[in-house]
C-alpha cells in the first residue's frame, strides 16, 4: 500500500512538472515572438531610414560644407578655413570596410536586395517599419504552432527550423499572402508526434534549457532596445512609420534653412 501511494505521489509530481515545462515552453515562444517582432521592426526601420532619409542627411552635410567654405572665403580666418576643410572632409570620407558593406550586409548575411542583385532575382524591400496587423496575427499563429522549441527530436527540429526561417523572411517583408500560404502548408504537413510524458530528470533538464534560452533572448531584447534605432522606435511605439515622416519633415526644414543661409552668404 505504501509503495502504491509513493508511486502515485511520484506520478503526480511528474505530471505537475510536465505542466510546468509546457507552460514554460509557451511563455518562451511568446517571448521569442515579441523579440523577433521587435528585431524585424528595428531592421526595417534602419533600412528605411537609410533609404528614405540618407539623401537628406547627405544634402545637409554638403550644405554645411558649402556654408563653412563661404564663411572662410569671406573672413579668411585660419580657424574658419580649418573648419571648412573639416566640413568638406566629412562629406567625402575615406570609406572603411564596414561602410563598403553598409546597407548590404547584416547579422544574418547579405540583405535581400544585395542577394537579389547577385542572383539576378527581383525582391521587394519592406515598405513599412511594422507589418500589417493581419500579417502580424498570421505570423504569431504560425510561430506558436511550428516553433522549433516544440520539437522533441533532431529531425523534427530541423524541419521546424527550416520552416520558421521561411516564416521569418515573409514576415520581415510584411508579405501577408506568403504567410497565409505558409499557414496552409503547415496545416497540410505531417502531423507532429503526440507528446508523451517525459521522465522527471528529462523534464528538469528541459526546464533548465528553457531558462537558459530565456536569458539569451532577454540579452538580445536589451541590446535591441538600447540600440540607436531601437530607442527611436520606442519614441513612437504605436506608429514607427509616422516617426520616419516626422524626421523627414524636420530634415527638409533644416535643408531649406541652410539653403537660405547659404544664398545669403554667396550674394
C-alpha positions as CSV (number, residue, x, y, z in Angstrom):
1,X,0.0,0.0,0.0
2,X,2.8,2.4,0.9
3,X,4.6,1.6,-2.4
4,X,1.4,2.4,-4.3
5,X,1.0,5.7,-2.5
6,X,4.6,6.6,-3.2
7,X,4.3,5.7,-6.9
8,X,1.1,7.7,-7.1
9,X,2.8,10.7,-5.5
10,X,5.7,10.4,-7.9
11,X,3.3,10.2,-10.9
12,X,1.5,13.3,-9.6
13,X,4.8,15.2,-9.2
14,X,5.8,14.2,-12.7
15,X,2.5,15.4,-14.1
16,X,2.9,18.8,-12.4
17,X,6.5,19.1,-13.7
18,X,5.3,18.3,-17.2
19,X,2.6,21.1,-16.9
20,X,5.4,23.4,-15.7
21,X,7.5,22.5,-18.7
22,X,4.6,23.1,-21.1
23,X,3.8,26.5,-19.5
24,X,7.5,27.5,-19.7
25,X,7.6,26.4,-23.4
26,X,4.6,28.5,-24.3
27,X,5.9,31.5,-22.3
28,X,9.3,31.2,-24.1
29,X,7.7,31.1,-27.5
30,X,5.6,34.2,-26.8
31,X,8.8,35.9,-25.6
32,X,10.6,34.9,-28.8
33,X,7.7,36.2,-30.9
34,X,8.0,39.5,-29.2
35,X,11.8,39.7,-29.6
36,X,11.6,38.7,-33.3
37,X,8.8,41.1,-34.0
38,X,10.9,44.0,-32.5
39,X,14.0,42.8,-34.3
40,X,12.1,43.0,-37.6
41,X,10.9,46.5,-36.8
42,X,14.4,47.6,-35.8
43,X,15.9,46.1,-39.0
44,X,13.2,47.6,-41.3
45,X,13.4,51.0,-39.6
46,X,17.1,51.0,-40.0
47,X,16.9,50.2,-43.7
48,X,14.0,52.5,-44.5
49,X,15.7,55.3,-42.5
50,X,18.8,54.8,-44.7
51,X,16.8,54.6,-48.0
52,X,14.4,57.5,-47.4
53,X,16.5,59.9,-45.2
54,X,20.0,59.1,-46.3
55,X,19.9,61.5,-49.2
56,X,18.6,64.3,-46.9
57,X,21.5,63.7,-44.5
58,X,23.9,63.8,-47.4
59,X,22.4,67.1,-48.6
60,X,22.7,68.6,-45.1
61,X,26.4,67.6,-45.0
62,X,27.0,69.2,-48.4
63,X,25.3,72.4,-47.4
64,X,27.2,72.5,-44.1
65,X,30.5,72.2,-46.1
66,X,29.4,74.9,-48.6
67,X,28.4,77.3,-45.8
68,X,31.7,76.7,-43.9
69,X,33.6,77.3,-47.2
70,X,31.6,80.5,-47.9
71,X,32.3,81.8,-44.4
72,X,36.0,81.0,-44.7
73,X,36.1,82.8,-48.1
74,X,34.6,85.9,-46.5
75,X,36.7,86.1,-43.4
76,X,40.0,84.5,-44.4
77,X,40.3,83.5,-40.8
78,X,42.6,80.4,-40.3
79,X,40.1,78.9,-37.8
80,X,37.3,79.3,-40.4
81,X,39.5,77.8,-43.1
82,X,40.2,74.8,-40.8
83,X,36.5,74.4,-40.1
84,X,35.7,74.5,-43.8
85,X,38.3,71.8,-44.5
86,X,36.9,69.6,-41.8
87,X,33.4,70.1,-43.0
88,X,34.4,69.2,-46.6
89,X,36.3,66.1,-45.4
90,X,33.2,64.8,-43.6
91,X,31.2,65.0,-46.8
92,X,33.7,62.7,-48.7
93,X,35.3,60.4,-46.0
94,X,37.6,57.6,-46.9
95,X,35.3,54.5,-46.7
96,X,36.1,51.8,-44.2
97,X,35.4,48.1,-44.9
98,X,32.2,48.2,-42.8
99,X,31.0,51.3,-44.8
100,X,31.5,49.5,-48.1
101,X,29.0,46.9,-47.0
102,X,26.7,49.3,-45.2
103,X,23.1,48.6,-46.3
104,X,24.1,45.3,-47.9
105,X,25.1,43.0,-45.1
106,X,23.5,42.4,-41.7
107,X,24.0,40.0,-38.9
108,X,22.3,37.2,-40.9
109,X,24.4,37.9,-44.1
110,X,23.5,39.7,-47.2
111,X,20.3,41.7,-47.2
112,X,17.6,40.6,-49.7
113,X,18.4,43.5,-52.0
114,X,22.1,42.6,-52.3
115,X,21.3,38.9,-52.7
116,X,18.8,39.6,-55.4
117,X,21.5,41.6,-57.4
118,X,24.0,38.8,-57.1
119,X,21.4,36.2,-58.2
120,X,19.7,38.4,-60.8
121,X,16.4,38.0,-59.0
122,X,13.8,40.5,-58.0
123,X,13.0,41.4,-54.4
124,X,10.5,43.7,-52.8
125,X,12.1,45.7,-50.0
126,X,10.0,46.5,-46.9
127,X,7.6,49.4,-47.4
128,X,6.8,49.9,-43.8
129,X,8.6,49.6,-40.4
130,X,5.8,47.4,-39.0
131,X,4.0,44.7,-41.0
132,X,0.2,45.0,-41.1
133,X,-1.9,43.7,-38.1
134,X,-3.2,40.8,-40.2
135,X,0.4,39.8,-41.2
136,X,1.4,40.0,-37.5
137,X,-1.6,37.8,-36.5
138,X,-0.8,35.1,-39.1
139,X,2.8,35.3,-38.1
140,X,2.1,34.8,-34.4
141,X,-0.2,31.9,-35.0
142,X,2.3,30.2,-37.2
143,X,5.2,30.6,-34.8
144,X,3.1,29.2,-31.9
145,X,2.3,26.1,-33.9
146,X,5.6,25.5,-35.7
147,X,8.2,26.8,-33.3
148,X,11.4,24.6,-33.2
149,X,11.4,24.7,-29.4
150,X,8.3,22.4,-29.5
151,X,10.3,19.6,-31.3
152,X,11.3,16.5,-29.3
153,X,13.9,15.1,-31.7
154,X,16.5,16.4,-34.1
155,X,14.7,15.6,-37.3
156,X,11.6,17.4,-36.2
157,X,13.6,20.4,-35.0
158,X,15.4,20.6,-38.4
159,X,12.0,20.6,-40.2
160,X,10.7,23.3,-37.9
161,X,13.9,25.4,-38.2
162,X,13.7,25.4,-42.0
163,X,10.0,26.3,-42.0
164,X,10.3,29.1,-39.4
165,X,13.2,30.6,-41.4
166,X,10.8,31.0,-44.3
167,X,8.1,32.4,-42.0
168,X,10.5,35.0,-40.6
169,X,11.6,36.0,-44.1
170,X,8.0,36.5,-45.2
171,X,7.2,38.5,-42.0
172,X,10.2,40.7,-42.4
173,X,8.8,41.7,-45.8
174,X,5.3,42.1,-44.4
175,X,4.1,39.6,-47.1
176,X,0.7,38.6,-45.8
177,X,-0.1,36.4,-48.8
178,X,3.1,34.3,-48.4
179,X,2.4,34.0,-44.7
180,X,-1.1,32.6,-45.3
181,X,0.3,30.2,-47.9
182,X,2.8,29.0,-45.3
183,X,0.0,28.6,-42.8
184,X,-1.8,26.3,-45.3
185,X,1.4,24.4,-45.9
186,X,1.9,23.8,-42.2
187,X,-1.7,22.6,-41.7
188,X,-1.3,20.1,-44.6
189,X,2.1,18.9,-43.4
190,X,3.0,15.9,-41.3
191,X,1.1,15.8,-38.0
192,X,3.5,16.3,-35.1
193,X,4.2,13.3,-33.0
194,X,2.0,13.4,-29.9
195,X,3.9,14.3,-26.9
196,X,4.4,11.7,-24.2
197,X,5.1,12.2,-20.5
198,X,8.8,12.5,-20.0
199,X,10.8,11.3,-17.1
200,X,11.4,13.7,-14.2
201,X,15.1,14.1,-15.0
202,X,14.3,14.9,-18.6
203,X,11.7,17.5,-17.6
204,X,14.1,19.2,-15.2
205,X,16.7,19.3,-18.0
206,X,14.1,20.8,-20.3
207,X,13.3,23.5,-17.8
208,X,17.0,24.3,-17.4
209,X,17.3,24.7,-21.2
210,X,14.3,26.9,-21.4
211,X,15.6,29.1,-18.6
212,X,19.0,29.5,-20.4
213,X,17.2,30.3,-23.7
214,X,15.1,32.9,-22.0
215,X,18.2,34.6,-20.6
216,X,19.7,34.7,-24.1
217,X,16.6,36.2,-25.5
218,X,16.5,38.8,-22.7
219,X,20.0,39.8,-23.6
220,X,19.1,40.1,-27.3
221,X,16.0,42.2,-26.4
222,X,18.0,44.5,-24.2
223,X,20.6,45.0,-27.0
224,X,17.8,45.9,-29.5
225,X,16.2,48.3,-27.1
226,X,19.5,50.0,-26.3
227,X,20.5,50.5,-29.9
228,X,20.0,53.9,-31.5
229,X,17.3,52.6,-33.8
230,X,15.6,50.8,-31.0
231,X,15.5,53.9,-29.0
232,X,14.0,55.8,-31.9
233,X,11.2,53.2,-32.3
234,X,10.4,53.5,-28.6
235,X,9.7,57.2,-29.2
236,X,6.7,56.2,-31.4
237,X,5.8,52.6,-30.3
238,X,2.3,52.8,-31.8
239,X,3.3,54.1,-35.3
240,X,7.0,54.0,-36.1
241,X,6.3,54.7,-39.7
242,X,4.9,58.1,-38.7
243,X,8.2,58.8,-36.9
244,X,10.1,58.4,-40.2
245,X,7.8,61.0,-41.8
246,X,8.3,63.4,-38.9
247,X,12.1,63.1,-39.2
248,X,11.8,63.6,-42.9
249,X,9.8,66.8,-42.4
250,X,12.4,68.1,-39.9
251,X,15.3,67.3,-42.3
252,X,13.5,69.1,-45.2
253,X,13.1,72.1,-42.9
254,X,16.8,72.0,-42.0
255,X,17.8,71.8,-45.7
256,X,15.6,74.8,-46.5
257,X,17.0,76.8,-43.7
258,X,20.6,76.0,-44.7
259,X,19.9,76.8,-48.4
260,X,18.5,80.2,-47.4
261,X,21.6,80.9,-45.2
262,X,24.0,79.8,-48.0
263,X,22.2,82.0,-50.5
264,X,22.7,85.0,-48.2
265,X,26.4,84.2,-47.8
266,X,27.2,83.9,-51.5
267,X,25.4,87.1,-52.7
